[in-house]
Amino acid sequence: MIGTTTAALGGVALSSLFASSAFAAPLFALPTARRVRAGKLGKLQILQVGVGGSIAPADREELLKHPDVVFSGLCDVDSDALASVAATLPNAFTCRDFREAFDKHSDTFDAVVVCTPDHNHAVVDMTALKANKHVYGQKPLVQQLSEVSAIEAAIHARPDLVTQTGNQRMGPSGRQYAAEILRAGLLGKAIEAHVWIGGPPDDGSGFFYYGGLKAPSPVPANIDWPLWLGAAVDAPYREGLVGLRWRSSFDYGTGQLGDWCTHLLDILYFAYDLPSPISVLADTHFASDFYHALHVRSTLAYAVSGDKFLRNRFPVTYSDKGQAPSRAALGLPPGKFPDTGTLVVCEGGVLFAEPSGDPQIWIDGKSVDFKTLPGLQTMHDRNHWHSWVDRILGKSDALVQTPFNVAAHIAEAGLLAAKAARFPGQELLWDKPSLTFTNNEEATKSIVRREYREGFALPTF
C-alpha cells in the first residue's frame, strides 16, 4: 500500500494554503512532501465509487492516463454500468455496496474516487477518510449544510491524507490568473462580486428536470434502489432520477447553484480566503416541495477585514438563468455578458472570468490585456487529476488546487444560495458554529441537515 504524505494537506488551515509566501512559487504551492513508497503493484491503487453517469467515466479516463495509476476496485449500484466498466478493467474487484469495499477489500486500494449523486458524497468521502484513504471527491463535496462541518472535522482528524475536489476548470491557467490578479490586489480593494449560471431550462432537459414529479414505478432490475438512496430517507423509485435528473431534486441534488458553485465561486475563495457568510437573501419565482427553485437570485453577505476589501462587508450575488448585472451600472462599455461567469468589482477595475478561458479586465471602463498588469506572476496549465496523484506519491511540485478544506467553504456558500430559495424574500442570518439561522427556526429545521437512513450515518472522528 502507498503510505500517506507528511504534508498536512487535508487539514491545513485555509489561510496557510494561500498565504502571500505561497505565491512566490506558482499559484497554490504547498509544503514540501517526502517521497513515499509505491504499493504492491508499483502504482497508486484506486477504488472508484460510482463508475457510470456523466462525470465518472471522464475522471477515470483522465486518471488512467497517469503512468502510476491502476484501478483496483469498482463500485456501483447499477449492475449494467458496473459490468460494462469491469470488462475494461478485469483485474479490479467489483461490488455494489461501497461499505463492502471497505469491509472486505480495504487492503487492495490506497485512494478513492467518489462519483456518486450529491446526497451520498459526504458519507462515502468520510468513510474513505476514516479508513485512511486519500480521496478525490466530486463537487459540490456535500449536500447538506451540516455536512460542511462534519467533513471539516474529518479533514482535521486525517491531516496527512491528500484530498482533491472535482474542479477541473481550475487546471488551465485562465482561472488561475483571475484568482492571482485579485489575490495580489492588482485591481485594488474588492467591493462586490456577481456570479451567475446560464441554466437550468424551465421545462427540464439534460442534467436538470422540472417537468413534474413522475409517479412511483417499478425499480429496473439493474438498479439496487436502497443502495442508490444510501444516506437519504426511504422513498419510492421514480423514472429519470438515477441517470441525471437527481440534480434538480431537493433530496438528492443541490440544484443549478449548488452544482456549479465549485466552478464559479472558487476564484473568490482562492483570492480572498473568505469566511463563512453571515447572511443570505434569496428571491425566486418558482417553489416546489420536490425540486430546487428556479429563477433564483441570492445575495450572500460576508463580514470581512483587512486590506483586500474596501468595506467591512463583501456582498456576493449568485444567480441562475443567466441573471447578469447591468454593464452600464458597472461603468462598462455596451455589450452582453456570456450566460455564465464570475465578476468582481474592485476600486481600480472590474474582472470577469468565464468557467474556461482567460479573464477580462476593464480599468476606467476600458478593456485592458490582463497580462500587462504590473506585478502579475506567470501561471501554468496543469493536469487537475494528475496533480492529486503526484501529491500522494510525494512529488513536491504537485499542486492540489481544490483540497476538501477549500471546497467545503465553497459548498457552504453554494448550498446557502440554493436552499435559501425555500424562504424567498426573507434574509436568513447564518451562524456556522451553531449550524443555525438565528432569526428563523423553521429554516434551521428544514434546510440545514437531513435524517440519515440506518446503516448510512456519517462516520464520527
C-alpha positions as CSV (number, residue, x, y, z in Angstrom):
1,M,0.0,0.0,0.0
2,I,1.1,3.6,-0.6
3,G,1.8,5.5,2.6
4,T,0.4,8.9,3.3
5,T,2.5,12.0,2.8
6,T,3.8,14.1,5.6
7,A,2.3,17.3,4.1
8,A,-0.8,18.1,6.1
9,L,-2.9,19.0,3.1
10,G,-6.3,17.9,4.1
11,G,-6.3,19.6,7.5
12,V,-4.0,22.6,6.8
13,A,-5.6,25.9,7.6
14,L,-7.2,27.7,4.6
15,S,-5.2,30.8,5.2
16,S,-1.9,28.9,5.2
17,L,-2.6,27.4,1.8
18,F,-3.0,30.9,0.3
19,A,-0.6,32.9,2.3
20,S,1.5,35.5,0.4
21,S,4.6,33.4,0.6
22,A,2.9,30.6,-1.2
23,F,2.6,32.8,-4.3
24,A,6.4,33.3,-4.7
25,A,6.1,29.9,-6.4
26,P,3.3,29.0,-8.8
27,L,-0.3,29.5,-7.5
28,F,-1.4,27.2,-4.7
29,A,2.1,26.0,-3.8
30,L,2.1,23.5,-0.8
31,P,4.7,22.4,1.7
32,T,7.3,20.0,0.6
33,A,6.2,16.4,0.8
34,R,8.6,13.5,1.2
35,R,8.7,10.8,-1.4
36,V,6.6,7.8,-0.4
37,R,6.9,4.1,-1.3
38,A,4.7,2.7,-4.1
39,G,2.3,-0.1,-3.4
40,K,2.3,-3.7,-4.3
41,L,1.7,-3.0,-7.9
42,G,4.2,-0.2,-8.0
43,K,1.3,2.2,-8.7
44,L,-1.4,4.1,-6.8
45,Q,-4.3,1.7,-6.4
46,I,-7.7,3.4,-6.7
47,L,-11.2,2.4,-5.8
48,Q,-13.9,4.2,-7.8
49,V,-17.3,4.5,-6.1
50,G,-19.8,5.4,-8.9
51,V,-18.5,4.3,-12.2
52,G,-21.2,5.4,-14.6
53,G,-23.3,8.6,-15.1
54,S,-21.9,11.8,-16.5
55,I,-18.6,12.6,-14.8
56,A,-17.2,9.2,-13.5
57,P,-16.0,8.0,-16.9
58,A,-14.1,11.2,-17.5
59,D,-12.5,11.1,-14.1
60,R,-11.5,7.5,-14.6
61,E,-10.2,8.1,-18.2
62,E,-8.0,11.1,-17.0
63,L,-6.6,9.2,-14.1
64,L,-5.8,6.1,-16.2
65,K,-3.6,8.3,-18.3
66,H,-1.2,8.7,-15.4
67,P,1.5,6.1,-15.6
68,D,1.4,5.3,-11.9
69,V,-2.3,4.7,-11.5
70,V,-4.3,1.4,-11.5
71,F,-8.0,1.0,-10.7
72,S,-8.1,-2.0,-8.3
73,G,-11.8,-1.7,-7.3
74,L,-15.1,-0.6,-8.9
75,C,-18.3,0.0,-7.1
76,D,-21.8,1.0,-8.5
77,V,-25.4,0.4,-7.6
78,D,-26.1,-0.1,-11.4
79,S,-25.1,-3.6,-12.3
80,D,-25.1,-2.8,-16.0
81,A,-22.7,0.1,-15.6
82,L,-20.6,-1.9,-13.3
83,A,-20.3,-4.9,-15.7
84,S,-19.5,-2.6,-18.6
85,V,-16.6,-0.9,-16.9
86,A,-15.4,-4.1,-15.3
87,A,-15.0,-5.6,-18.7
88,T,-12.4,-2.9,-19.5
89,L,-10.6,-3.4,-16.1
90,P,-10.7,-7.2,-15.5
91,N,-8.2,-7.1,-12.6
92,A,-10.4,-4.8,-10.4
93,F,-12.7,-6.2,-7.8
94,T,-16.3,-5.2,-8.1
95,C,-19.2,-4.6,-5.6
96,R,-22.4,-2.7,-5.5
97,D,-22.3,-1.5,-1.9
98,F,-19.4,0.9,-1.1
99,R,-19.4,-0.4,2.5
100,E,-18.4,-3.9,1.3
101,A,-15.4,-2.4,-0.5
102,F,-14.1,-1.0,2.8
103,D,-15.0,-4.1,4.9
104,K,-13.6,-6.7,2.5
105,H,-11.1,-5.1,0.2
106,S,-9.5,-2.2,2.1
107,D,-6.0,-3.6,1.7
108,T,-6.2,-3.5,-2.1
109,F,-6.6,0.3,-2.6
110,D,-4.8,3.4,-1.4
111,A,-7.2,6.1,-2.6
112,V,-10.9,6.5,-3.5
113,V,-12.6,8.5,-6.3
114,V,-16.2,9.3,-5.3
115,C,-18.6,10.0,-8.2
116,T,-22.0,9.3,-6.6
117,P,-25.0,11.6,-6.6
118,D,-24.7,14.6,-4.2
119,H,-26.7,13.1,-1.4
120,N,-24.1,10.3,-0.8
121,H,-21.0,12.4,-1.2
122,A,-20.4,13.1,2.5
123,V,-20.9,9.5,3.7
124,V,-18.6,8.0,1.1
125,D,-15.9,10.7,1.4
126,M,-15.9,10.5,5.2
127,T,-15.9,6.6,5.1
128,A,-12.8,6.8,3.0
129,L,-11.1,9.3,5.3
130,K,-12.0,7.2,8.3
131,A,-10.2,4.3,6.6
132,N,-7.1,6.4,6.0
133,K,-7.6,6.6,2.2
134,H,-6.7,9.6,0.0
135,V,-9.9,11.0,-1.6
136,Y,-10.9,12.6,-4.9
137,G,-14.5,13.7,-4.3
138,Q,-16.8,15.1,-6.9
139,K,-18.2,18.6,-6.4
140,P,-20.0,20.2,-4.6
141,L,-18.5,17.8,-2.0
142,V,-21.5,17.8,0.4
143,Q,-25.3,18.1,0.0
144,Q,-26.3,19.4,3.5
145,L,-25.1,22.5,5.4
146,S,-24.4,20.3,8.4
147,E,-22.2,18.1,6.3
148,V,-19.8,21.1,5.8
149,S,-18.9,21.0,9.5
150,A,-18.8,17.2,9.5
151,I,-16.4,16.8,6.7
152,E,-14.2,19.6,8.1
153,A,-13.9,17.5,11.3
154,A,-12.9,14.5,9.2
155,I,-10.2,16.5,7.4
156,H,-8.9,17.8,10.8
157,A,-8.7,14.2,12.0
158,R,-6.8,13.0,9.0
159,P,-4.3,15.8,8.2
160,D,-1.9,13.6,6.2
161,L,-4.4,12.5,3.6
162,V,-4.4,14.2,0.2
163,T,-7.8,15.4,-0.9
164,Q,-9.0,16.9,-4.1
165,T,-12.4,18.1,-5.3
166,G,-13.6,17.8,-8.9
167,N,-12.8,21.3,-10.0
168,Q,-11.0,20.6,-13.3
169,R,-11.7,24.1,-14.7
170,M,-9.0,25.4,-12.4
171,G,-6.4,23.3,-14.2
172,P,-6.0,25.7,-17.2
173,S,-4.1,28.9,-16.4
174,G,-7.0,31.3,-17.2
175,R,-8.9,30.9,-13.9
176,Q,-5.6,30.8,-12.0
177,Y,-4.7,34.2,-13.4
178,A,-8.1,35.5,-12.4
179,A,-7.5,34.4,-8.8
180,E,-4.0,35.7,-8.7
181,I,-5.0,39.2,-10.0
182,L,-7.5,39.5,-7.2
183,R,-5.3,37.9,-4.5
184,A,-2.4,40.3,-5.4
185,G,-4.7,43.3,-5.3
186,L,-3.7,44.3,-8.8
187,L,-7.1,46.0,-9.2
188,G,-7.2,47.5,-5.8
189,K,-9.6,46.6,-2.9
190,A,-12.7,44.5,-3.6
191,I,-16.2,46.0,-3.4
192,E,-18.6,43.3,-4.6
193,A,-19.0,40.2,-6.7
194,H,-21.6,39.0,-9.1
195,V,-21.8,35.3,-10.1
196,W,-24.3,33.7,-12.4
197,I,-25.0,30.5,-14.3
198,G,-27.0,30.2,-17.5
199,G,-29.5,27.4,-16.7
200,P,-31.4,25.3,-16.0
201,P,-34.1,25.2,-18.6
202,D,-37.6,25.8,-17.3
203,D,-39.1,22.7,-19.0
204,G,-36.3,20.4,-17.9
205,S,-33.7,18.6,-20.0
206,G,-30.3,17.0,-19.6
207,F,-28.9,17.2,-16.1
208,F,-31.9,19.1,-14.6
209,Y,-35.6,18.3,-14.8
210,Y,-38.5,20.4,-13.6
211,G,-41.2,18.9,-15.8
212,G,-43.4,17.5,-13.0
213,L,-42.8,14.8,-10.4
214,K,-43.2,11.4,-12.0
215,A,-45.3,8.7,-10.3
216,P,-43.6,5.9,-8.4
217,S,-42.7,3.0,-10.7
218,P,-41.1,-0.5,-10.5
219,V,-37.3,-0.4,-10.0
220,P,-35.3,-1.6,-13.0
221,A,-33.6,-5.0,-12.5
222,N,-30.1,-3.4,-12.8
223,I,-30.6,-0.8,-10.1
224,D,-30.2,-1.5,-6.4
225,W,-32.6,1.2,-5.2
226,P,-31.9,1.0,-1.4
227,L,-28.2,1.4,-2.1
228,W,-28.8,4.3,-4.5
229,L,-30.8,6.0,-1.8
230,G,-28.0,5.4,0.6
231,A,-28.0,8.2,3.1
232,A,-31.4,9.6,2.0
233,V,-34.6,8.6,3.7
234,D,-36.8,5.8,2.2
235,A,-38.6,6.9,-0.9
236,P,-40.1,5.2,-4.0
237,Y,-38.2,4.9,-7.2
238,R,-39.2,7.4,-9.9
239,E,-38.2,7.3,-13.5
240,G,-35.3,9.6,-14.5
241,L,-33.8,10.2,-11.1
242,V,-31.0,7.6,-11.3
243,G,-29.4,8.8,-14.5
244,L,-29.0,12.5,-14.4
245,R,-32.1,14.3,-13.0
246,W,-31.4,13.8,-9.3
247,R,-29.5,17.1,-9.6
248,S,-32.7,19.1,-9.6
249,S,-34.2,17.2,-6.7
250,F,-34.1,18.8,-3.2
251,D,-33.5,15.5,-1.6
252,Y,-30.7,14.2,-3.8
253,G,-29.1,17.1,-5.6
254,T,-28.1,20.7,-5.0
255,G,-29.8,22.4,-7.9
256,Q,-28.0,24.5,-10.5
257,L,-26.5,26.9,-7.9
258,G,-25.1,24.1,-5.9
259,D,-24.0,22.0,-8.8
260,W,-21.9,24.9,-10.3
261,C,-20.7,26.7,-7.1
262,T,-17.3,25.0,-7.1
263,H,-16.6,26.1,-10.7
264,L,-17.8,29.7,-10.2
265,L,-17.2,30.8,-6.6
266,D,-13.8,29.2,-6.4
267,I,-12.0,32.4,-7.6
268,L,-13.4,34.4,-4.7
269,Y,-12.2,31.9,-2.1
270,F,-8.8,31.4,-3.7
271,A,-8.3,35.2,-3.9
272,Y,-9.7,36.3,-0.6
273,D,-9.8,33.4,1.9
274,L,-13.4,34.2,2.6
275,P,-15.0,33.3,6.0
276,S,-18.5,31.8,6.3
277,P,-21.3,34.0,5.0
278,I,-23.2,35.8,7.8
279,S,-26.5,36.0,5.8
280,V,-28.3,35.1,2.7
281,L,-31.3,36.7,1.0
282,A,-32.9,34.8,-1.9
283,D,-35.6,35.8,-4.4
284,T,-37.3,33.3,-6.8
285,H,-40.3,32.9,-9.0
286,F,-40.6,29.1,-8.5
287,A,-41.1,26.9,-5.5
288,S,-41.6,23.2,-5.1
289,D,-41.6,20.6,-2.4
290,F,-39.5,18.2,-4.5
291,Y,-37.3,20.4,-6.7
292,H,-34.8,23.1,-6.0
293,A,-36.1,26.6,-7.0
294,L,-35.7,28.2,-10.5
295,H,-35.1,31.8,-11.3
296,V,-33.1,32.3,-8.1
297,R,-31.0,35.4,-7.2
298,S,-29.3,35.0,-3.8
299,T,-27.1,37.6,-2.1
300,L,-24.5,36.3,0.4
301,A,-23.0,38.8,2.8
302,Y,-19.5,38.3,4.3
303,A,-18.1,40.1,7.3
304,V,-14.5,40.9,6.2
305,S,-11.5,42.9,7.3
306,G,-8.0,43.6,6.1
307,D,-6.5,45.5,3.2
308,K,-8.2,43.4,0.4
309,F,-11.6,44.9,0.9
310,L,-12.9,48.5,0.6
311,R,-15.6,47.9,3.3
312,N,-16.2,45.5,6.2
313,R,-19.0,43.8,4.2
314,F,-18.4,42.0,1.0
315,P,-21.6,41.1,-0.9
316,V,-21.7,38.3,-3.5
317,T,-24.8,37.9,-5.7
318,Y,-25.2,34.4,-7.1
319,S,-27.9,33.7,-9.6
320,D,-29.2,31.2,-12.1
321,K,-30.9,31.7,-15.5
322,G,-28.1,34.0,-16.7
323,Q,-29.1,36.9,-14.5
324,A,-26.0,39.1,-15.2
325,P,-25.6,42.6,-13.7
326,S,-26.0,45.8,-15.7
327,R,-22.9,46.7,-17.6
328,A,-23.8,50.4,-17.6
329,A,-24.2,50.4,-13.8
330,L,-20.7,49.0,-13.6
331,G,-19.2,51.6,-16.0
332,L,-18.5,49.1,-18.7
333,P,-19.0,49.6,-22.4
334,P,-22.2,48.3,-24.1
335,G,-22.4,44.6,-24.8
336,K,-23.7,41.4,-23.4
337,F,-22.1,39.1,-20.8
338,P,-21.9,35.4,-21.5
339,D,-24.6,33.2,-19.9
340,T,-22.2,32.1,-17.1
341,G,-19.4,33.8,-15.3
342,T,-17.8,35.4,-12.2
343,L,-17.4,39.2,-12.0
344,V,-15.6,41.1,-9.3
345,V,-15.8,44.9,-8.9
346,C,-12.7,46.5,-7.3
347,E,-11.9,50.1,-6.7
348,G,-9.4,50.1,-9.5
349,G,-11.2,48.0,-12.1
350,V,-13.5,45.1,-12.9
351,L,-12.6,41.5,-13.6
352,F,-14.7,38.9,-15.4
353,A,-14.0,35.2,-15.9
354,E,-16.0,32.6,-17.7
355,P,-15.7,29.0,-16.4
356,S,-13.0,28.4,-19.0
357,G,-10.6,30.8,-20.8
358,D,-8.7,33.9,-19.8
359,P,-10.0,36.7,-17.6
360,Q,-11.3,40.0,-19.0
361,I,-10.2,43.3,-17.3
362,W,-11.7,46.8,-17.5
363,I,-10.0,49.8,-16.0
364,D,-11.9,53.1,-16.1
365,G,-14.3,51.4,-18.4
366,K,-11.7,50.4,-21.0
367,S,-10.6,46.9,-21.8
368,V,-7.1,46.0,-20.7
369,D,-5.0,43.0,-21.5
370,F,-4.7,41.2,-18.2
371,K,-1.1,40.1,-18.9
372,T,0.0,43.8,-18.9
373,L,-0.9,44.3,-15.3
374,P,2.3,45.2,-13.4
375,G,3.5,42.5,-10.9
376,L,1.4,39.7,-12.4
377,Q,3.1,36.3,-11.9
378,T,3.1,33.7,-14.6
379,M,0.6,30.8,-14.2
380,H,0.8,27.4,-15.9
381,D,-1.7,24.9,-17.1
382,R,-1.6,21.7,-15.1
383,N,-3.4,18.4,-15.0
384,H,-6.0,18.6,-12.3
385,W,-6.3,14.8,-11.8
386,H,-2.6,14.0,-12.1
387,S,-1.7,16.7,-9.6
388,W,-3.7,14.8,-6.9
389,V,-1.9,11.5,-7.8
390,D,1.5,13.1,-7.8
391,R,0.9,14.8,-4.5
392,I,0.0,11.4,-2.9
393,L,3.2,10.0,-4.4
394,G,5.2,12.7,-2.7
395,K,6.1,14.9,-5.6
396,S,6.9,18.3,-4.0
397,D,6.0,20.3,-7.1
398,A,2.5,18.8,-7.4
399,L,-0.2,21.4,-6.6
400,V,-3.6,20.2,-5.5
401,Q,-5.9,23.1,-6.4
402,T,-9.1,22.5,-4.5
403,P,-8.5,20.3,-1.4
404,F,-11.5,19.5,0.7
405,N,-11.0,22.3,3.3
406,V,-11.3,24.8,0.5
407,A,-14.1,23.0,-1.3
408,A,-16.2,22.8,1.9
409,H,-16.2,26.6,2.3
410,I,-17.3,27.0,-1.3
411,A,-20.0,24.3,-0.9
412,E,-21.3,26.1,2.1
413,A,-21.9,29.3,0.1
414,G,-23.5,27.4,-2.8
415,L,-25.8,25.5,-0.5
416,L,-26.9,28.6,1.3
417,A,-27.7,30.3,-2.0
418,A,-29.7,27.4,-3.3
419,K,-31.5,26.4,-0.2
420,A,-32.5,29.9,0.9
421,A,-34.8,30.0,-2.1
422,R,-37.2,28.0,0.1
423,F,-37.7,31.2,2.1
424,P,-37.9,33.8,-0.7
425,G,-37.6,37.5,0.4
426,Q,-36.5,36.5,3.9
427,E,-33.0,37.4,4.9
428,L,-31.6,34.5,6.9
429,L,-28.8,35.2,9.4
430,W,-26.4,32.3,9.3
431,D,-24.3,31.2,12.3
432,K,-21.9,28.5,11.1
433,P,-20.6,27.4,14.6
434,S,-24.1,26.6,15.8
435,L,-25.5,25.5,12.4
436,T,-28.5,27.7,12.8
437,F,-30.3,30.6,11.2
438,T,-30.5,32.8,14.3
439,N,-33.6,34.6,13.1
440,N,-35.6,31.7,11.5
441,E,-36.2,28.5,13.4
442,E,-38.1,26.9,10.5
443,A,-35.2,27.4,8.2
444,T,-32.9,25.8,10.7
445,K,-35.2,22.8,10.9
446,S,-35.8,22.4,7.2
447,I,-32.6,23.3,5.2
448,V,-29.6,22.7,7.4
449,R,-29.5,18.9,8.0
450,R,-31.1,15.6,6.9
451,E,-32.2,12.4,8.6
452,Y,-29.9,9.5,7.7
453,R,-31.1,6.0,6.9
454,E,-29.9,3.3,9.2
455,G,-26.6,2.0,8.1
456,F,-25.6,5.2,6.3
457,A,-24.9,7.6,9.1
458,L,-21.9,9.8,8.8
459,P,-18.8,8.3,10.4
460,T,-17.6,10.0,13.6
461,F,-14.0,11.1,14.2
